[in-house]
Amino acid sequence: MRLIKRVGNWLEMRVQLATPIRETMEHRVPRETASWFYVFGSAALTVFVLQLVTGILLALVYVPSGAEAWTSLQVLNHQISLGWFIRALHGWGSNFMLAIVLIHMVQVFLFGAYKFPRELTWIVGVLLLLLTLGMAFTGQVLRFDQDAYWGLGIGASISSRIPLLGPWIVNLLLGGPIIAGPTLSRFFALHVFVIPGALIAFVGLHLLLVLKLGINEWPMPGRLVRRATYLKEYHELTQKDGVPFVPDAIGKDLVFSSLILLAVAACAVAFGPFGPSGQPDPTIIQTVPRPDYFFLWLYAVLSLLPPSMETPALLIGPVIILLVLLALPFVSGEGEKSWKRRPIAVLTILLLAVALGTFTHLAGNAPWSPVMNAWSKDPIPAEYLSGRTAKERQGALVFQAKQCHNCHALGGIGGQRGPALDDVALQLTQDQLVRQVILGGGNMPAYGKNLSPAQTAALVAFLETLHPAGQAPARDASRAVQ
Amino acid sequence: MTPLHGFSRRGALTKLGLIFNGAVGGILAVPIVRYLLSPVIRERRPGSESWLSLGALGQFPEGQTRLATYRHPLASQADGETANIPCWVRRLDGEKFQVFAINCAHLGCPVRWFPQSGLFMCPCHGGVYYEDGSRASGPPERGLFEYRYKVEHGDLAIQVGEMPTPGVTASSLINISLKRTPPKKTPCV
């Protein structure tokens, strides 16, 4: 013990940090901030540290080379003792970090913590969100598999649409004319040096601001923020009704952080690492690239936007979102903090949550994509075939062979790009069916060139049988008059 | 030495030091920026677009569309499999071809050819193209990208360069700036 004390004294005489550290730890915070609502920032920091540690561990084995990255991930998964677990921790840690950062942001927004004098804390927080998203995307690229390869293609295609500078940006992004070794090298540098460096710096600044300006007090309805008086009021609050951060307020942070670490580890054990999927060989085109979970909503938006809106939305949308986020603390830097008196803030969060949730859910089964193997994998339900004429069954064969099933579902199976055809005979008459098949339209390709008259006749005969029993198919009333 | 009107030798030296540092920093920035811009600058070198053979004409039956692959001419060992690029070759008849890039004109995913229905379909966002590469349906705003091709010594050769993207490609910008004859269709280079 005496030796430890002597070493401690020897160090302290030189670094002189004991007093500032004690003052920092014991700084007074409002009593109500020792709350389960105030634990997300520290949890995000904890997961970030987990990411740093597991990231360094992975870098011991990972080879950032276009030719070898995928193989080194296989080595990590299968040959290194518990390599799969470290990969799983890093992958699940990434998901948890993004989720916690978003929850932290929502809490800060709803509790009005971005208002005076914490505007800069919010702005740095927005930058931290962008950097975290940047880590998620670059990390997905380092998992150098098919999804990573085609994800880069999507990134390049989006960047190419930037006016004037687009093509140069594509070359800079890819490190050359195509997605290849140099692309991986520069994403490695971004993921391992550039963005983490920026993250560490901005996390430091974020924490410094929290210390200097104090933790946001629990918002009380009717207690308004005024620039002239806020600092004095906050000081009085912490003096009169404050507690030292350590040991009174940090307890819940510690408990929650360890619970989160435990949850990451549990997910890692239960679900294992993410991928890698197939090797990054572009000549393997039998692939259905999908982005990682937190970019699924974007994937859905890119599919659902009208084509003419797409480029403007892609290029202007992010700028507007960023400007709104950055302007927020200046536009509403004063006034009510409590979410109970800020209905628009609450509705905004609900709207965003519902929209992002819906887009993510939609992207889960991607109804806008043809099911590429439905024509050879999904059979036509037997009840659609029994008791049919030879011609109608021939039409069913045409339906399968010409890949109609890739976009049109029958009996709930098949693609959803086009409408399900279970009762198409109720909607369209024979002539309308023929015209639709041959000319296409309404986002359907024209099949005129690829169907012989006999095939068209058979297909339409089959389609005319698709109506519920007891309901007559649509007919052209003008014909009945003759 | 006493400061005179806020001016001192040491102060002057500090200012001089700052200016000197700025100047050295500026000079160092030139090669650094040039290094960073290398992927863009390199495109200006002749040879980044080159003709290469996809194989003998006999490999491509008339009236059919077949997948062909080539190794990118600038590939290095570190590129591994990523430098093996596929493309769709449609032989109309004789020496008339269409060579399509694999990348969907929407966001670059790999399109698949379905000979039965004569359509290219994209697995990502549902873009569909006819057999001649023109847009059939879905989000793409244009048809498939086409490579320039020529028939030489009984081989089908295509001009390869950049990965095609919906924006204008860098080399075609250079083409324009160098007042070369602009290609008729947006080429896949």
Boltz contact constraints between the chains, C-beta under 6 A:
constraints:
  - contact:
      token1: [A, 65]
      token2: [B, 78]
      max_distance: 6.0
  - contact:
      token1: [A, 66]
      token2: [B, 78]
      max_distance: 6.0
  - contact:
      token1: [A, 66]
      token2: [B, 79]
      max_distance: 6.0
  - contact:
      token1: [A, 66]
      token2: [B, 80]
      max_distance: 6.0
  - contact:
      token1: [A, 66]
      token2: [B, 82]
      max_distance: 6.0
  - contact:
      token1: [A, 67]
      token2: [B, 78]
      max_distance: 6.0
  - contact:
      token1: [A, 67]
      token2: [B, 80]
      max_distance: 6.0
  - contact:
      token1: [A, 150]
      token2: [B, 109]
      max_distance: 6.0
  - contact:
      token1: [A, 153]
      token2: [B, 108]
      max_distance: 6.0
  - contact:
      token1: [A, 154]
      token2: [B, 107]
      max_distance: 6.0
  - contact:
      token1: [A, 154]
      token2: [B, 108]
      max_distance: 6.0
  - contact:
      token1: [A, 156]
      token2: [B, 165]
      max_distance: 6.0
  - contact:
      token1: [A, 157]
      token2: [B, 107]
      max_distance: 6.0
  - contact:
      token1: [A, 157]
      token2: [B, 108]
      max_distance: 6.0
  - contact:
      token1: [A, 157]
      token2: [B, 165]
      max_distance: 6.0
  - contact:
      token1: [A, 157]
      token2: [B, 166]
      max_distance: 6.0
  - contact:
      token1: [A, 160]
      token2: [B, 165]
      max_distance: 6.0
  - contact:
      token1: [A, 160]
      token2: [B, 166]
      max_distance: 6.0
  - contact:
      token1: [A, 160]
      token2: [B, 167]
      max_distance: 6.0
  - contact:
      token1: [A, 161]
      token2: [B, 166]
      max_distance: 6.0
  - contact:
      token1: [A, 161]
      token2: [B, 167]
      max_distance: 6.0
  - contact:
      token1: [A, 166]
      token2: [B, 167]
      max_distance: 6.0
  - contact:
      token1: [A, 167]
      token2: [B, 168]
      max_distance: 6.0
  - contact:
      token1: [A, 167]
      token2: [B, 169]
      max_distance: 6.0
  - contact:
      token1: [A, 167]
      token2: [B, 170]
      max_distance: 6.0
  - contact:
      token1: [A, 167]
      token2: [B, 173]
      max_distance: 6.0
  - contact:
      token1: [A, 168]
      token2: [B, 40]
      max_distance: 6.0
  - contact:
      token1: [A, 168]
      token2: [B, 170]
      max_distance: 6.0
  - contact:
      token1: [A, 170]
      token2: [B, 165]
      max_distance: 6.0
  - contact:
      token1: [A, 171]
      token2: [B, 39]
      max_distance: 6.0
  - contact:
      token1: [A, 171]
      token2: [B, 40]
      max_distance: 6.0
  - contact:
      token1: [A, 171]
      token2: [B, 170]
      max_distance: 6.0
  - contact:
      token1: [A, 172]
      token2: [B, 39]
      max_distance: 6.0
  - contact:
      token1: [A, 175]
      token2: [B, 39]
      max_distance: 6.0
  - contact:
      token1: [A, 176]
      token2: [B, 39]
      max_distance: 6.0
  - contact:
      token1: [A, 177]
      token2: [B, 161]
      max_distance: 6.0
  - contact:
      token1: [A, 177]
      token2: [B, 162]
      max_distance: 6.0
  - contact:
      token1: [A, 178]
      token2: [B, 72]
      max_distance: 6.0
  - contact:
      token1: [A, 178]
      token2: [B, 163]
      max_distance: 6.0
  - contact:
      token1: [A, 179]
      token2: [B, 82]
      max_distance: 6.0
  - contact:
      token1: [A, 180]
      token2: [B, 79]
      max_distance: 6.0
  - contact:
      token1: [A, 180]
      token2: [B, 82]
      max_distance: 6.0
  - contact:
      token1: [A, 180]
      token2: [B, 83]
      max_distance: 6.0
  - contact:
      token1: [A, 181]
      token2: [B, 78]
      max_distance: 6.0
  - contact:
      token1: [A, 181]
      token2: [B, 79]
      max_distance: 6.0
  - contact:
      token1: [A, 280]
      token2: [B, 82]
      max_distance: 6.0
  - contact:
      token1: [A, 281]
      token2: [B, 81]
      max_distance: 6.0
  - contact:
      token1: [A, 282]
      token2: [B, 85]
      max_distance: 6.0
  - contact:
      token1: [A, 283]
      token2: [B, 69]
      max_distance: 6.0
  - contact:
      token1: [A, 283]
      token2: [B, 84]
      max_distance: 6.0
  - contact:
      token1: [A, 283]
      token2: [B, 86]
      max_distance: 6.0
  - contact:
      token1: [A, 285]
      token2: [B, 110]
      max_distance: 6.0
  - contact:
      token1: [A, 285]
      token2: [B, 112]
      max_distance: 6.0
  - contact:
      token1: [A, 288]
      token2: [B, 123]
      max_distance: 6.0
  - contact:
      token1: [A, 289]
      token2: [B, 109]
      max_distance: 6.0
  - contact:
      token1: [A, 302]
      token2: [B, 125]
      max_distance: 6.0
  - contact:
      token1: [A, 303]
      token2: [B, 125]
      max_distance: 6.0
  - contact:
      token1: [A, 307]
      token2: [B, 139]
      max_distance: 6.0
  - contact:
      token1: [A, 307]
      token2: [B, 141]
      max_distance: 6.0
  - contact:
      token1: [A, 368]
      token2: [B, 126]
      max_distance: 6.0
  - contact:
      token1: [A, 369]
      token2: [B, 123]
      max_distance: 6.0
  - contact:
      token1: [A, 369]
      token2: [B, 126]
      max_distance: 6.0
  - contact:
      token1: [A, 370]
      token2: [B, 121]
      max_distance: 6.0
  - contact:
      token1: [A, 370]
      token2: [B, 126]
      max_distance: 6.0
  - contact:
      token1: [A, 372]
      token2: [B, 123]
      max_distance: 6.0
  - contact:
      token1: [A, 401]
      token2: [B, 116]
      max_distance: 6.0
  - contact:
      token1: [A, 402]
      token2: [B, 116]
      max_distance: 6.0
  - contact:
      token1: [A, 402]
      token2: [B, 117]
      max_distance: 6.0
  - contact:
      token1: [A, 403]
      token2: [B, 114]
      max_distance: 6.0
  - contact:
      token1: [A, 403]
      token2: [B, 117]
      max_distance: 6.0
  - contact:
      token1: [A, 417]
      token2: [B, 126]
      max_distance: 6.0
  - contact:
      token1: [A, 443]
      token2: [B, 137]
      max_distance: 6.0
  - contact:
      token1: [A, 444]
      token2: [B, 137]
      max_distance: 6.0
  - contact:
      token1: [A, 445]
      token2: [B, 119]
      max_distance: 6.0
  - contact:
      token1: [A, 445]
      token2: [B, 128]
      max_distance: 6.0
  - contact:
      token1: [A, 445]
      token2: [B, 136]
      max_distance: 6.0
  - contact:
      token1: [A, 445]
      token2: [B, 137]
      max_distance: 6.0
  - contact:
      token1: [A, 450]
      token2: [B, 117]
      max_distance: 6.0
  - contact:
      token1: [A, 450]
      token2: [B, 118]
      max_distance: 6.0
